[in-house]
């Protein structure tokens, strides 16, 4: 809890050079002399996304009469898009807020324009064009989201100065909880600095990790931004330690989730036997009614009708009450940005995810923690992202020469990654070097079609798989087709061009993860609540509500959006009908829920319910070379199972009704998993 700070008063502001009493006496003298506000502290943070420096935040703390004024100028450029943010916080001498204003952007597509004015026990809160009155509790703070870092620093100082423990209410809304997590020694500039590590919950969905020095200066912040991408802010001079902070944040988050895992699914010895079940084994065989599944040592040792399966003595029996048992689902386009995705994926029935682009230190730490039983989440497979230099580049792992290409592949291979993920700025000749080295080492290559290439050319250069269906129309249309703004092309699948492209992909056994859900999310009419399309959007934690639900196209573009999504559905269906392998992936959207929506969209595209389920079970297991252990409910395989209410072969929407999940033989109640990270079950 936050008692870490409360054994002593906050003695310093900023760099430890100005005790709070001195600041206040100086403020009184300045007021008496009619002086303008004087700066008592300033600082700079370097802002990073996926560890790549993309901007900076500068701040100043000034004294103005009896008040302190914090001004922050925050700006980064993400893949060519500026993201500016201006914030002013005015507080009393004990750091209790008097007013707060924040305006600008918190991500490429997320804006904020909010102010709070405190008047005694009432506050005037403006969010955009809407203004309301709110009551002011005795203890509170004004803050909105992960940025700027300087305001988070002032929040921690406020807690210390006022000796506040437990959850703290915030304005314009919500509450935050701060917990001391330990101390770390970090090497910076040839010396070791001891820092205190904290977690903050309530500003974003999930936990942030922060480090303070002995003067209560914020040194590092590791979290995600408003579009769920990894984001870090480091005080000037600490940039070289960024990988250390990222890795420690992952380890710490996993340690916290390990406690949740022990609480909701205690370790038990002996066999687990699921009885009274209907088993859809995923092979294509008819469901087995009144079935029994025997699990020992994390594997299925027997499965079949109750009359033919011997139950081990002393086994723990679990009555499925006539529910349906399926193989655990796969998410093949994940960006596992924070540890809270682990419980969410399991709650949705997902027991294996492929992360297709993330921070090296974060994902290896999370993967290893789960694999070693030090965390909570699904099995994680990794595709290491690599990009080339450009103003649109992502991350810090780049390849611009053949030597760099081979070195990147070897680094990922040495760290146990299964694949390489190509991002958009890789040059064609470098792509060939990457694929050749990956194939030499037994890895496969997935990702974006690089700029300047089409999907056929990318596969010719060695790519085995393609992320996102958006790259397909270009190679299915006539070569002389001329795009018209605002017009969705019509693809004739009987045309020579379309037939040739599909024959080519089939000959190369190209695998596609279409990520239909992300296009549905972005293209749906903005005036239609997204929860009408994706029911999971109504079950979100407060911190996720606005980023996920405030999306879509304006009414005048709704017809275009629908037509484009229909085209993507038709292409996905045509690829499937021609025997090409489709694997279910989401590119995030609504955590957990969107995996099920992707499966539903495959049925809309023409898959049978069983084929759609197989796209999230046995097909990805085969694609990743893991079908001997995963993908179906059969004796000898790892016990990754999901138990749902209702037959999904009769109504694919029943795939949403996950009640229990088994990962490597360990049983969890899905409702408890949802609730553990703030979702409604």
TIKOL-919852 format. One line per 5 residues: number of its first residue (from 1); their letters; for each residue x, y, z of C-alpha. Coordinates in steps of 0.05 Angstrom, whole numbers, plus 5000, padded with zeros to 4 digits. Example, Ala and Ser with C-alpha at 12.3 -4.5 7.8 and 13.67 -1.06 7.14 Angstrom:
2
1> AS> 5246,4910,5156 | 5273,4979,5143
END
This chain:
681
1> XXXXX> 5000,5000,5000 | 5020,5073,4999 | 5044,5073,5070 | 5115,5073,5042 | 5115,5149,5039
6> XXXXX> 5078,5166,5101 | 5128,5152,5156 | 5159,5220,5140 | 5134,5285,5111 | 5151,5306,5041
11> XXXXX> 5212,5348,5053 | 5230,5371,4984 | 5201,5396,4919 | 5236,5379,4855 | 5311,5367,4859
16> XXXXX> 5315,5368,4934 | 5344,5438,4938 | 5283,5474,4963 | 5248,5448,5024 | 5173,5460,5023
21> XXXXX> 5175,5510,5080 | 5227,5551,5044 | 5185,5551,4981 | 5126,5577,5019 | 5165,5631,5056
26> XXXXX> 5195,5653,4990 | 5125,5655,4960 | 5101,5700,5016 | 5159,5748,5005 | 5146,5748,4931
31> XXXXX> 5072,5764,4943 | 5090,5821,4990 | 5138,5850,4938 | 5089,5841,4881 | 5137,5796,4844
36> XXXXX> 5116,5752,4786 | 5115,5677,4795 | 5185,5648,4806 | 5208,5581,4779 | 5230,5535,4835
41> XXXXX> 5239,5471,4795 | 5245,5449,4723 | 5258,5384,4688 | 5255,5345,4623 | 5232,5275,4605
46> XXXXX> 5249,5239,4541 | 5186,5204,4514 | 5190,5136,4482 | 5144,5089,4445 | 5167,5016,4440
51> XXXXX> 5232,5043,4469 | 5242,5090,4410 | 5253,5163,4431 | 5197,5202,4398 | 5191,5268,4437
56> XXXXX> 5199,5302,4503 | 5162,5333,4561 | 5188,5395,4596 | 5158,5422,4660 | 5166,5479,4708
61> XXXXX> 5141,5488,4780 | 5131,5561,4799 | 5109,5595,4863 | 5052,5644,4855 | 5030,5674,4921
66> XXXXX> 5008,5616,4966 | 5002,5570,4906 | 5047,5526,4866 | 5037,5523,4791 | 5060,5464,4749
71> XXXXX> 5063,5474,4674 | 5079,5417,4627 | 5093,5418,4552 | 5087,5348,4525 | 5096,5328,4452
76> XXXXX> 5117,5268,4412 | 5112,5246,4339 | 5086,5176,4328 | 5096,5148,4258 | 5092,5217,4228
81> XXXXX> 5034,5243,4270 | 5047,5298,4322 | 5016,5286,4391 | 5019,5351,4431 | 4992,5362,4502
86> XXXXX> 4992,5423,4547 | 4976,5419,4621 | 4971,5468,4679 | 4961,5446,4751 | 4953,5497,4808
91> XXXXX> 4957,5472,4880 | 4955,5498,4951 | 5017,5496,4995 | 5001,5425,5016 | 4995,5406,4942
96> XXXXX> 4918,5401,4945 | 4895,5420,4875 | 4860,5487,4862 | 4853,5481,4787 | 4873,5435,4730
101> XXXXX> 4871,5442,4654 | 4895,5392,4602 | 4886,5401,4527 | 4913,5367,4465 | 4924,5294,4446
106> XXXXX> 4942,5232,4485 | 4952,5189,4423 | 4947,5195,4347 | 4872,5187,4349 | 4855,5208,4420
111> XXXXX> 4842,5280,4440 | 4829,5311,4509 | 4803,5379,4529 | 4787,5379,4604 | 4789,5429,4661
116> XXXXX> 4773,5426,4736 | 4762,5488,4779 | 4757,5478,4854 | 4712,5524,4895 | 4709,5500,4967
121> XXXXX> 4672,5434,4970 | 4648,5438,4897 | 4684,5433,4831 | 4666,5455,4761 | 4687,5400,4713
126> XXXXX> 4689,5412,4638 | 4702,5354,4591 | 4699,5379,4519 | 4636,5419,4511 | 4601,5387,4571
131> XXXXX> 4604,5421,4639 | 4580,5393,4705 | 4586,5404,4780 | 4620,5353,4825 | 4629,5348,4899
136> XXXXX> 4700,5352,4925 | 4722,5301,4977 | 4769,5318,5034 | 4826,5283,4999 | 4830,5283,4923
141> XXXXX> 4875,5299,4864 | 4864,5326,4793 | 4894,5282,4739 | 4871,5251,4673 | 4907,5192,4643
146> XXXXX> 4979,5171,4636 | 5006,5239,4612 | 5039,5284,4629 | 5092,5251,4673 | 5101,5314,4715
151> XXXXX> 5029,5310,4740 | 5039,5238,4762 | 5100,5260,4800 | 5059,5314,4835 | 5007,5262,4852
156> XXXXX> 5058,5220,4889 | 5084,5281,4925 | 5013,5300,4946 | 5003,5231,4975 | 5067,5237,5015
161> XXXXX> 5054,5308,5038 | 4984,5290,5064 | 4999,5220,5088 | 4943,5189,5048 | 4935,5114,5044
166> XXXXX> 4889,5071,5003 | 4849,5091,4941 | 4847,5165,4926 | 4789,5197,4889 | 4808,5237,4827
171> XXXXX> 4776,5291,4786 | 4748,5294,4733 | 4732,5222,4754 | 4755,5156,4780 | 4806,5137,4833
176> XXXXX> 4878,5116,4837 | 4917,5069,4882 | 4992,5073,4893 | 5033,5015,4920 | 5106,5013,4938
181> XXXXX> 5136,4952,4902 | 5209,4954,4924 | 5276,4985,4911 | 5322,4977,4851 | 5394,4995,4838
186> XXXXX> 5402,5021,4767 | 5467,5035,4731 | 5469,5105,4700 | 5530,5142,4674 | 5580,5095,4706
191> XXXXX> 5548,5096,4774 | 5492,5059,4810 | 5431,5097,4834 | 5381,5069,4884 | 5309,5082,4865
196> XXXXX> 5242,5065,4896 | 5193,5028,4851 | 5117,5040,4855 | 5056,5018,4817 | 4998,5064,4801
201> XXXXX> 4930,5035,4783 | 4870,5074,4759 | 4899,5124,4709 | 4903,5074,4653 | 4874,5004,4649
206> XXXXX> 4920,4963,4692 | 4984,4982,4727 | 5038,5032,4712 | 5109,5026,4740 | 5144,5088,4766
211> XXXXX> 5211,5100,4798 | 5229,5158,4844 | 5297,5180,4870 | 5310,5198,4942 | 5287,5270,4931
216> XXXXX> 5220,5245,4905 | 5235,5263,4833 | 5202,5220,4782 | 5258,5184,4744 | 5221,5134,4700
221> XXXXX> 5150,5117,4680 | 5132,5053,4643 | 5061,5046,4619 | 5018,5047,4556 | 4989,5106,4518
226> XXXXX> 4917,5118,4497 | 4923,5069,4439 | 4951,5013,4483 | 5022,5020,4456 | 5081,5015,4502
231> XXXXX> 5101,5084,4527 | 5158,5107,4571 | 5181,5173,4600 | 5252,5179,4628 | 5282,5238,4663
236> XXXXX> 5340,5268,4625 | 5403,5230,4640 | 5369,5162,4653 | 5355,5143,4580 | 5409,5090,4577
241> XXXXX> 5373,5049,4631 | 5308,5044,4592 | 5314,4969,4578 | 5325,4956,4652 | 5263,4994,4672
246> XXXXX> 5221,4958,4619 | 5244,4890,4641 | 5233,4905,4715 | 5163,4932,4701 | 5145,4866,4666
251> XXXXX> 5173,4823,4723 | 5138,4865,4775 | 5071,4862,4740 | 5076,4787,4731 | 5094,4779,4805
256> XXXXX> 5030,4816,4824 | 4988,4771,4778 | 5020,4709,4807 | 4987,4727,4873 | 4919,4731,4837
261> XXXXX> 4931,4663,4805 | 4946,4630,4872 | 4884,4661,4902 | 4833,4641,4848 | 4863,4574,4828
266> XXXXX> 4905,4545,4885 | 4956,4492,4868 | 4928,4421,4876 | 4962,4354,4867 | 4932,4294,4832
271> XXXXX> 4887,4286,4771 | 4833,4333,4749 | 4773,4300,4716 | 4720,4340,4679 | 4654,4301,4678
276> XXXXX> 4585,4310,4649 | 4612,4348,4588 | 4598,4352,4514 | 4665,4351,4480 | 4678,4385,4413
281> XXXXX> 4748,4360,4403 | 4765,4405,4344 | 4783,4348,4296 | 4718,4350,4258 | 4688,4290,4293
286> XXXXX> 4618,4296,4321 | 4612,4321,4393 | 4617,4268,4447 | 4560,4272,4496 | 4564,4255,4570
291> XXXXX> 4639,4256,4562 | 4697,4254,4611 | 4765,4288,4604 | 4821,4263,4649 | 4879,4310,4661
296> XXXXX> 4944,4288,4695 | 5009,4326,4699 | 4982,4382,4655 | 4963,4334,4598 | 4900,4299,4575
301> XXXXX> 4908,4225,4590 | 4839,4203,4569 | 4777,4232,4536 | 4713,4198,4514 | 4644,4175,4535
306> XXXXX> 4635,4165,4610 | 4623,4091,4602 | 4691,4080,4568 | 4737,4124,4610 | 4769,4101,4676
311> XXXXX> 4772,4155,4728 | 4836,4153,4771 | 4829,4142,4845 | 4832,4205,4886 | 4820,4250,4826
316> XXXXX> 4788,4318,4835 | 4721,4316,4798 | 4694,4377,4763 | 4622,4374,4739 | 4615,4412,4673
321> XXXXX> 4539,4408,4680 | 4527,4392,4607 | 4570,4450,4581 | 4614,4444,4520 | 4688,4431,4524
326> XXXXX> 4731,4457,4466 | 4806,4465,4454 | 4835,4528,4483 | 4832,4585,4433 | 4891,4619,4399
331> XXXXX> 4901,4693,4388 | 4948,4700,4329 | 4954,4776,4325 | 4967,4800,4396 | 5005,4860,4422
336> XXXXX> 5012,4839,4495 | 5024,4910,4518 | 5013,4901,4592 | 5009,4843,4641 | 4933,4852,4650
341> XXXXX> 4923,4821,4581 | 4941,4754,4613 | 4879,4744,4656 | 4835,4775,4602 | 4858,4726,4549
346> XXXXX> 4847,4667,4595 | 4778,4693,4614 | 4760,4694,4540 | 4783,4623,4532 | 4849,4640,4498
351> XXXXX> 4906,4595,4522 | 4958,4611,4469 | 4976,4679,4439 | 5025,4699,4385 | 5053,4768,4400
356> XXXXX> 5071,4800,4333 | 5112,4860,4353 | 5132,4886,4421 | 5189,4909,4465 | 5242,4856,4470
361> XXXXX> 5256,4861,4544 | 5182,4866,4563 | 5158,4806,4523 | 5215,4759,4541 | 5204,4775,4614
366> XXXXX> 5129,4763,4609 | 5137,4699,4568 | 5188,4671,4617 | 5147,4689,4679 | 5085,4653,4652
371> XXXXX> 5126,4593,4628 | 5159,4586,4696 | 5095,4594,4736 | 5113,4664,4761 | 5054,4699,4729
376> XXXXX> 4985,4691,4701 | 4968,4686,4628 | 4966,4643,4565 | 5025,4610,4531 | 5063,4663,4492
381> XXXXX> 5096,4654,4424 | 5138,4711,4398 | 5147,4744,4330 | 5203,4795,4336 | 5189,4861,4301
386> XXXXX> 5240,4893,4255 | 5234,4957,4216 | 5276,5001,4172 | 5294,5074,4182 | 5241,5123,4161
391> XXXXX> 5198,5177,4192 | 5143,5124,4199 | 5187,5072,4232 | 5167,5034,4294 | 5210,5011,4352
396> XXXXX> 5285,5010,4360 | 5304,4944,4326 | 5322,4963,4255 | 5354,4931,4195 | 5380,4975,4138
401> XXXXX> 5438,4932,4113 | 5446,4858,4099 | 5492,4852,4160 | 5440,4885,4205 | 5386,4840,4177
406> XXXXX> 5423,4777,4193 | 5443,4802,4262 | 5371,4820,4281 | 5346,4751,4261 | 5401,4717,4300
411> XXXXX> 5386,4759,4362 | 5313,4739,4361 | 5328,4667,4347 | 5377,4664,4405 | 5323,4691,4451
416> XXXXX> 5274,4636,4432 | 5228,4675,4384 | 5190,4632,4335 | 5182,4684,4280 | 5204,4750,4252
421> XXXXX> 5152,4805,4244 | 5164,4852,4185 | 5142,4924,4193 | 5126,4973,4139 | 5193,5010,4126
426> XXXXX> 5235,4949,4110 | 5268,4955,4042 | 5256,4899,3990 | 5329,4876,3987 | 5333,4875,4063
431> XXXXX> 5269,4834,4067 | 5302,4780,4025 | 5361,4779,4073 | 5316,4773,4133 | 5274,4717,4104
436> XXXXX> 5335,4678,4081 | 5368,4681,4149 | 5303,4665,4185 | 5291,4604,4142 | 5363,4581,4151
441> XXXXX> 5351,4582,4226 | 5284,4546,4222 | 5241,4608,4234 | 5183,4635,4193 | 5168,4706,4173
446> XXXXX> 5102,4743,4182 | 5081,4816,4182 | 5062,4876,4141 | 5074,4882,4067 | 5130,4934,4064
451> XXXXX> 5119,5001,4031 | 5132,4998,3956 | 5115,4924,3951 | 5051,4886,3942 | 5031,4820,3975
456> XXXXX> 5055,4777,3917 | 5123,4811,3917 | 5129,4803,3992 | 5116,4728,3988 | 5165,4723,3929
461> XXXXX> 5216,4755,3975 | 5205,4700,4026 | 5149,4721,4072 | 5110,4660,4096 | 5050,4697,4127
466> XXXXX> 5015,4764,4119 | 4982,4804,4174 | 4919,4844,4157 | 4872,4832,4098 | 4881,4904,4073
471> XXXXX> 4940,4883,4030 | 4899,4835,3987 | 4854,4879,3943 | 4913,4908,3905 | 4935,4840,3878
476> XXXXX> 4865,4816,3863 | 4846,4875,3818 | 4864,4886,3745 | 4933,4918,3737 | 4901,4978,3702
481> XXXXX> 4851,4991,3758 | 4851,5063,3779 | 4829,5078,3850 | 4776,5131,3861 | 4772,5169,3926
486> XXXXX> 4714,5146,3969 | 4698,5086,3924 | 4709,5015,3947 | 4732,4971,3889 | 4693,4910,3868
491> XXXXX> 4736,4848,3863 | 4716,4797,3810 | 4743,4732,3838 | 4735,4699,3769 | 4781,4750,3737
496> XXXXX> 4849,4725,3712 | 4885,4771,3762 | 4846,4745,3822 | 4853,4672,3802 | 4928,4681,3789
501> XXXXX> 4940,4714,3857 | 4902,4660,3895 | 4938,4605,3857 | 5004,4638,3875 | 4987,4643,3949
506> XXXXX> 4963,4571,3950 | 5027,4547,3916 | 5067,4582,3970 | 5021,4560,4026 | 5015,4632,4049
511> XXXXX> 4980,4641,4116 | 4936,4701,4131 | 4911,4732,4195 | 4859,4781,4169 | 4846,4819,4234
516> XXXXX> 4775,4834,4211 | 4755,4860,4279 | 4802,4919,4277 | 4773,4942,4211 | 4702,4932,4237
521> XXXXX> 4720,4975,4297 | 4751,5031,4257 | 4699,5031,4201 | 4634,5024,4240 | 4588,5085,4241
526> XXXXX> 4609,5132,4297 | 4536,5145,4315 | 4524,5071,4328 | 4548,5050,4397 | 4603,5000,4388
531> XXXXX> 4572,4955,4441 | 4516,4941,4392 | 4568,4907,4348 | 4615,4881,4401 | 4578,4866,4467
536> XXXXX> 4645,4864,4503 | 4650,4939,4495 | 4597,4946,4549 | 4639,4907,4600 | 4701,4950,4600
541> XXXXX> 4737,4981,4659 | 4725,5056,4662 | 4795,5072,4637 | 4782,5035,4571 | 4712,5060,4557
546> XXXXX> 4729,5124,4520 | 4788,5098,4478 | 4747,5039,4453 | 4678,5068,4447 | 4694,5137,4418
551> XXXXX> 4712,5111,4349 | 4683,5101,4281 | 4670,5139,4216 | 4623,5199,4210 | 4553,5185,4183
556> XXXXX> 4570,5211,4114 | 4624,5157,4108 | 4585,5100,4139 | 4566,5069,4072 | 4639,5070,4050
561> XXXXX> 4660,5038,4115 | 4608,4983,4109 | 4627,4969,4037 | 4701,4964,4053 | 4688,4916,4111
566> XXXXX> 4644,4874,4065 | 4701,4871,4015 | 4748,4846,4068 | 4698,4793,4090 | 4689,4769,4018
571> XXXXX> 4764,4764,4007 | 4773,4726,4072 | 4718,4678,4052 | 4747,4668,3982 | 4816,4652,4009
576> XXXXX> 4785,4601,4056 | 4743,4569,4001 | 4806,4560,3960 | 4841,4523,4016 | 4886,4578,4042
581> XXXXX> 4899,4577,4117 | 4866,4632,4158 | 4886,4641,4231 | 4846,4683,4280 | 4879,4747,4305
586> XXXXX> 4852,4814,4328 | 4907,4868,4333 | 4876,4883,4402 | 4810,4924,4398 | 4768,4900,4459
591> XXXXX> 4815,4858,4502 | 4795,4785,4502 | 4726,4796,4472 | 4750,4811,4402 | 4779,4741,4393
596> XXXXX> 4708,4714,4396 | 4684,4769,4349 | 4737,4750,4298 | 4710,4679,4300 | 4639,4705,4290
601> XXXXX> 4662,4746,4230 | 4692,4685,4197 | 4623,4653,4199 | 4596,4716,4165 | 4650,4706,4113
606> XXXXX> 4626,4636,4097 | 4662,4590,4145 | 4621,4537,4181 | 4621,4546,4256 | 4670,4488,4263
611> XXXXX> 4717,4517,4211 | 4715,4584,4246 | 4732,4551,4312 | 4788,4512,4279 | 4817,4578,4253
616> XXXXX> 4829,4593,4327 | 4851,4523,4349 | 4881,4469,4305 | 4898,4512,4244 | 4944,4560,4283
621> XXXXX> 4973,4500,4320 | 4993,4470,4253 | 5018,4536,4226 | 5064,4543,4286 | 5086,4470,4283
626> XXXXX> 5054,4453,4351 | 4997,4408,4330 | 5027,4347,4366 | 5015,4382,4432 | 4959,4432,4420
631> XXXXX> 4897,4450,4380 | 4850,4392,4396 | 4821,4355,4456 | 4856,4288,4449 | 4894,4241,4495
636> XXXXX> 4967,4259,4499 | 4958,4333,4485 | 4969,4391,4533 | 4907,4405,4574 | 4887,4472,4544
641> XXXXX> 4812,4475,4545 | 4753,4523,4548 | 4685,4506,4577 | 4627,4545,4547 | 4552,4549,4558
646> XXXXX> 4514,4527,4496 | 4534,4492,4432 | 4577,4538,4388 | 4567,4492,4329 | 4493,4509,4329
651> XXXXX> 4503,4583,4346 | 4573,4611,4339 | 4557,4666,4388 | 4558,4614,4444 | 4634,4618,4439
656> XXXXX> 4627,4681,4481 | 4597,4643,4540 | 4663,4622,4570 | 4652,4596,4641 | 4717,4560,4657
661> XXXXX> 4785,4554,4624 | 4840,4503,4634 | 4912,4522,4617 | 4963,4466,4622 | 4917,4429,4668
666> XXXXX> 4901,4487,4715 | 4827,4506,4721 | 4803,4578,4728 | 4735,4609,4736 | 4728,4659,4679
671> XXXXX> 4685,4708,4718 | 4740,4714,4771 | 4792,4726,4717 | 4751,4782,4686 | 4740,4815,4753
676> XXXXX> 4813,4810,4773 | 4831,4863,4721 | 4769,4907,4726 | 4723,4878,4672 | 4651,4859,4683
681> X> 4643,4784,4674
END
